[in-house]
């Protein structure tokens, strides 16, 4: 009886898989990575693009699809593409982070990515995962429900990708080189953008402001992606409330707010009703930074788009200036986490999170390294760095997935610490300088298949306290708790949300605080964990989880493709 059930389930699964393929739900796309000329903020420069578009093309798929994307690198620099939020079951080979799961695609070469969607639905995105190319190489992914299934909210009249980006007048490759050479923080960006346009509040950009035409009484969904390199953002539309219905490729309980908070790497599905009755009226949508660090420079500008109503058949649209929304102040941590703490998962929990099998307690810190003759531009002539559990991650010259699969020694160590090497008051403002210097190493964490893992991210005040958006590849996780100060392993878990915690792939750890996540390690492979502020990832705030294979064939990594990029 048991064997028959297994066979039937296998046949049903196989039939569904074949059915999907025969209906061409496996799709072939081609990306051409090349340089293009763009005019922004009164000057023209060359940027790296996909298919000549900035932002790049939006991919539309259905839940459970498999797609193939062939990437041709016609640029001057190495490139990889990461499918952010796509869990890629058993398939880390196409996950994309440079020197973690693959060697980069070199200029003139190509690579065919196999992107396997499973349970994701809503908004995800794709982006370059090599050096700082993702500043211009990125785009949205819209995952619709399977045919015949409905949204758990009113069907919108239109779905509109809103990609929040960051722009430098200088070539971003030069920004990166300057940043690495100085040892200090990178220069601030010159603008933020909405769908590639900076908006009316910057010089020379009024004609290129993104505009969304709406009709009175219709509902719209904004599929918002924060593709900004280094800043968390507030976003709002003047005179319109936003109802969040999804986050990071998963449905949420409806949450209506006047503004939202979105960190780099995160996505939000926000519904609004065009309920302003005045024909031809215009309203700004706007985004600006949330930055809580004391004396930390950042881009304080505001990007805008325009929501404009049809004129009801009249011949002239109103010429009055659009109304700006009221956004929280730059450092309003209370406003930021009032929004984040209100998000709740809509769907039933996928697995029991009432207990865990292993806990990883990791500090996330800004650090410094000594610099010869105190010649760097960091504090007291040092070089800024970052770490997890006092280890500043070093990328190897051979990708970790290849080394793990083919058992190549000497590429990485397997003893990433499960707890900080030293316990102290992590969020104190008076910390001894000896704590500021981390160790450089390539260390990973080995995780047993199918175990429930809890990760507690503990922010510290070393050098400077900041918020950190931590992103885990290969999984969504439940954000079961967060708080300010030091995590208390006896008291804080008593306040966890184990009923309807948000199901995300990127969690914002509050300044001088902590956040706890739980996930089931049911996806074997090599999966990158890192801060999605690009400067912190570059400094070393990252590590790798290697989830071991299970005992059954269906619980083991897929074999590698025939033609992986060469190092």
N, C-alpha and C positions, 0 to 999 in steps of 0.2 A: 504493500500500500504506500509506504514511504517512497519507494523508488519510483512508482508511477507518478506520484505527486511532483517529485523533482523533475522527471522527464516532461510532464505536462507544463510545468513552469518554464522549463528550458525551451520547450517548443513555442510557448506563447511569447516569451521574450524574443526568441529568434524570429518568429513570424512578424512581430512588431518591428523588429530591426530591419528585416528584409522589406517589409511593407513601406517603411519610411524611406529606404534607399530607392525603391522602385518608383516612389513618388517624387524623387529628386529632392528630398529633404537633406541629402548630402550635396553640398553646393561647392563649386569651384570659384574662387576669387583670385585675382592677381593684383598685387600691390607693386607699384613702381616707385622706389625711393629715389628721389632726385632733388636737385637744387632748383629753386624757383625764385623769381624776383618779386618782391612785395614792397609796397609803399605803406608805411605806417608812421604816424607822428612826424610828418613832413619830410621824411627821407626814405630812400629806396635801399634795400639790402637783399642779399641772397640768403634764403633759409632752406633747410632741409624739409621736404614735403613728401607726402604719399599721393601719387597720381595728380600731382600739381595742385593739391588742395590744402588749405589751412583754415580751420582744422581739417583733418583727413576725412575720408568717406565714412558715413554711418553704415554699419552692418545691421541688417534686419534678419533675424532668425526666429524659429519657433522653439519652444521648450523641448529639449531632448534632441535637437538637431546635431549632426556632425558636419562641419564644413572644412574645406581645405583652402588655405590661403597661401599662394605662392608669392614670396617676397623677392623681388629683384632689387639688388643694391646698385643703383647707378650713381650714388654719391661718392664723396671722397673719403668717408670715414666708415669704420665698422658699424654694424647695426644689428640689433635684435628686436623682436616684437614680443610683448607680453600681453596676454588676454586677461586683463585684470578682472578678477571675480569669477572667471570660468574655472571650475574645479578640476577640469581635465582628469576625470577618474582613470587612475592607473597609467596616466600618460604624461609624466613630467617632461618627456622629450620635447614637447612643443610648448612648454610653459614660458620660456624665453629669456630669463635673466642671464646676462652675460657672465660667463665663467662660473655660473651656478648650475644651470642645466644644459648649457650649450656654449660652444665657442661662437664668437660673433660671425655674422655674414660679412665677408670681406668685400670691398669694392669690386664690382664686376661679377660677383657670385649671386646665387639664388638659394633659397631654402623653402621647402613646401611644408607649411605648418598644418598639422591635423588638430583641429579645435573641437573638442568633444564637450557639448553642453549636456547637462543632466537635469538638475532640479531648479536651475536658475530661471527667474522670470522677472521682467522689469528692465532696469537700466544697468548696464555694465559699460566698460570701455576698454579700448586697446591703446597701447602706447609703447614707444621705444623703451628698451631697458638696457641701454648701453650709454656710458658717459652721461651727458646732459641732453641727448638728442630728443628726449620726450618733450622738451619745451615747445617744439613745433610738430613733432611726429606723434600724433594722437588723434583719436576719434571715438565716437560713441558706438555702443552696441545696444540695440533694442531687441529684447527677447520677448516675443509675444507668447501667450498661452497656446497650447496645442489646439489645432482646429477643432471647433465644437465646444471648447471651454470658454467661459466668460470671465471677465474681470470681477473681483469682489467689490466693485464700486461702479457707479454709473459710467457707461461707455462715453468716452470723451468725443467731442466733435473733431479734435485734432490733437496729435501728439508732436511736441516740438523739442528736439534736442537743444539744450542750452549748455554750451561748453565754456566754462570759466578758465581763462588762460592767463599767462604772464608774458610780458614783452620787454625785451631790452633793445635799445637802439643799437648797441654793439652786438656783434655776432656772439651767440651763446657759447660757442666753442672758445672764443677769446675770453669771455666772462669766466668760464671754467678754468682756463689756463692761468689767468690773473689771480683767481681765488686760490688755486693750489700753490702758486708761487709765493703769495703773500703770507700764508699761514693764518690769515684772519678770515672773517666772514666775507661772503661774496658781496659785490656791489648790489645795491637795491635795484629792482627792476624799474623801468620807466613808466610802465602802465600795466593795468590788468585789462583783459579783453572779454567780451561776450561774443561767442561764435566768430572769433578772429578780429573783432572790431573794438577799439578802445572806447568809443562813445563821445558824447558831446562835450564832456568836461575837459578834454585834452585839446591842445592846439591842432588845428588843421584836420580834424577828424570828423567834423559834423556830417559831411556828405556820406560817410561810410558807416554811420551808426546802425547797428542791427535793429530792425523793425519787425514787430509781429502784429499783423492785422487780425483783429478779432471782430466777432459779431455779437451784438447784445443778446444775452440769454443763453449763449452756448458755453459748454464746459471745455476746458483745455487741460492737457497734462504737459507740464514742463519736465523733461527728462534731463535733470541737472547733473553735470559732471564737474568735479573740481580737478582740473588738469594743471592747476597752478603749481609751480615748482617748490615754493618755500613759505606759503602763507595759508592759514585757515581764513575762511571768508564768512561774513554775514551777507545774506541776499534777501531782497524784498522787492515787492511791486507796490508802488504808491496806490492807496485807496483799494487795495485788493488783498484779501486774506489768502494764505496758501494752506492747502490741506495735504499733508504728507500721507501717501498711500503705499509707498515702497521705499526701501533703502538697500543699497548694495545687492540688488538682484533678488530681493525677497519682499513679500507683502508685509505691511505694517498695519496695525489698527489706525484708523483715521485720526490724525492730529492736526488741528487747525491753529495756525499761528500767524502773526503779522510779519514774521521774519523766520529764516532758517539759518542754521550754522552747518557748514560743510567743510570738511578738512581735505587736503590733498589726498587723492585716492578714493574718496567716498563718492557715492552717487545718491541722489534723492529723486523720487517720483512725486511731483507736487501738482495737485489739481487746483484749479481756480475757476470761478464763474465770472464771465464777462457781464458784470451787473451794473455798470455805470451807464446811465440812460442818455447822457448828452451825446448826440451824434458828432463824430469827428474829434471827440476828446482824446487826449494823449496823456500817457502816464509813464514815468520812468520805471524800469526795472534797474536795480543798482546792486553792486557788490563792492565791498571794501574789506580790509583786513580786520581780523581779530588777532591781536598780538599782545600777550600778557607779560612778556619778559621785561624786566627792569633795565632801562638803558640799552635795549636791543634795537638797532635801527631796522626799519622795514619800509616798504613802499606804502605811503599814506594816501595815495590817490584813490579815486572812485571811478569804476567803470560803469557805463550805462547802456541800456538798450531802451527802445521805445515800444510800448504797448499802445496801439492806436485803433480806435473804433471806426467802423464804416460810417459814412456820413448820411446814412438813411435815405439815399437817393438825391441828396442835395448836390449842388455843383461845386461848393467850396468847403474844404476842411477847415477847421478852426486853426488859426495861426498862433494861438497863445502858447506860451512855453509849457512843456510838460511839467507835471508836479513830481518832485523828488520824494521818495519814501523816507521815513524816519528809521534809521538804522542804529543799533546800539553803539556805544562808544567803543573805540578800538580795544580797550583793555577790560571790557565788561565781562569778566569771567562768570558772574552770576547769570547774566543773560544767555551766554553760550551754553552753560551746563543745565540751565532750566529747560532749554529746548532738548538737548541730548538726553537728559534724564526722563523726559516725557515720552520718548519713543518706546513702543511695545510691539512685539511680534504678533502677527495675526494668526499664523498657522499653529497647529498643535506641535509641541516639541517633537523633534525627530528621534530623540533618545533621552533616556533618563539622565538628568544632570543633578540629581540629588546627592551624588557622591562622585569622587574622582579616584582614578588609580594612581596617578602621579601628579605632583605639583612642581612647577618650575617658577621660582621666585627670582625675578631679574630686575636689577636696577637699570635704569636708562639715564645716562649722564652726558653732559658736556664736559670735556676734559681738556687738558693741555699736554703737549710734549715739549721738552726743552729744545731750544733752537740754538745752533752754533752762534756764539758771540751775542746771544740775545737779539738776533737780527730779524726775527719774524714780527709780524704785525699783531700777534695775539697779545693777551695780557702779559705785561712785564717782559715783552720780547719773546714770548713762547709761540708755539704753533697750536692752534685749536684742533681738537679731535673730539671723538664721541665714543661711547662704549655701551655694552650690555654686560652686566656683572664684571665690570672692570676689564673687559676684553674688547679692544678695538679691532674689528674684523678686517683681515687682509684678504683680498681676492687672490686666488691662485692663478697660475698661467695655464692650467688645464682645468676644464670644468669639473665640478665636484660630482655631478651625476655620472659622467664617464668614468671617473676614478672609482666611484662606488660600484658601478655595474661590472666593470672589468677588473676590479680589485687591484687598482694601481696604487701602490703605497707612496707615502711621503707628500700627498697632496693636502690632506687635512687631518686634524686630530679629532677624536671622538669624545672628548671629555669637556664639553661646554658645561660649566658649573650649574647645578640646579639651584643654588642659593648664592647670595653675594659672598665674596671672600671675607668680608668684614662687615659686621653689623654696627651701625652708629645712627645718630639722628639724621636720617637722609635729607630731611628738608630744612635743617638748621641753616641759618645765614652765616654762621661762624664755623667754618669747617677748616681743618688744617690743610695746608697746601700739599702735604705728602699724599693726600687722597686723590689729588687731581690727575696724577699720571697713571694711565692704564697700561696694560700689556698688549702688544701687537701679536695677533695669532689668528690662525684659520681653524677655529674649533666649531664642531657641530654637535647637535644633540641627537642621540639615537633613541627612537621611540618604538615600543612594541606595537604591533598591529592591533587595531580595534580597541585599544585602551582609551579610557576617558582621561583627557589631559586638562589640567587647570594651569593657566599661566597668569601670574600676577606681575604686572608691570609697575615698578616703583620708580616714580620720578625723583630726582635728587636736585639739590640746590648747588651742586658743584659747579663752579665758574658762574653759571646762571641757571635759574629755574625756568623751564619752558613747558608748554604743552607739546605732546608728541603723538602724531597719528601713526600707530603701529599696524602694519599690514602683513597678513599671513597668506602666502600663496597656497593653492590647492584645497582650501577649506573656507567655509563660513563658520563662525563660532558664535556662541551665545555670550553676550556681555552681561555677566551675572551681577557685577557690582563695581562701584567706583567710589572714591572719596578723596578728601584732602588730608595732608599729613602722611604719617607712616602707616602702612598696612598693619593691622593687628590681627594675627591669624586666629585668635580666640574670639574676638568680638565682631570683627567685620563680616565674616561669613554668616553670622546670624542674621544679617540684614540683606543678604543676597536676594535677588529676584529669581526664583526658580520656577515661576509660573508662566510668564510671558516676556522673558528678556529679549531685547532686539537681537536679530540674527544677522551679523555683519561680517565683512572681511577686513575692515579697517576700524580700529577703535581709537578714539582720542583720549589720551591719558592726560588728566588735568595738571596744570602747573603745580609743582610741589605736592603731588598727590599720586594716586594709584588707580589702576583699573584691573579687573579680574575677568578672564574669559575661560570658557570651557568648550572643548570640541572632542568628537570621537575620531580617533586616528584610524579611519577606515579607508584612507586613500594612500596606498603604498607609493613611495617615491622620495625624491629630494625636493624639499619645499623651502623657499626663501622666506625669512622673517626680517622685516626692516622698518625703520621709520620712513614715512613717505614725504618728509621734508628732505628735499634732495641734498641740501648741504649737510644734514646730519648723517644721511646714508653714506655720502662721500667720505665723511670723517670716520665712519666705522660703527655706526649704531645699527648693526645687523648681525644675523647669524643664520644657521641653516638647521632645519629639522629633517632628519632622515627617518621616515616611517618604514619599518621593515615589512617584508612580504608576509602575507598570511600563509596558511597551510594549503588552502585550495587554489586551484589554477585561477579562479575568478578573483582571488584576493592577492594576486601578484602583479607586479609591474608588467606592462606590455613590453615586448621586445623593441629595441631601438630601430628607427627607420634606417633604410639602407644608406642614405647619404646625409649624415649630419655635417654641419659646417666644420671645417678643419681649423685648428689653432695656428 
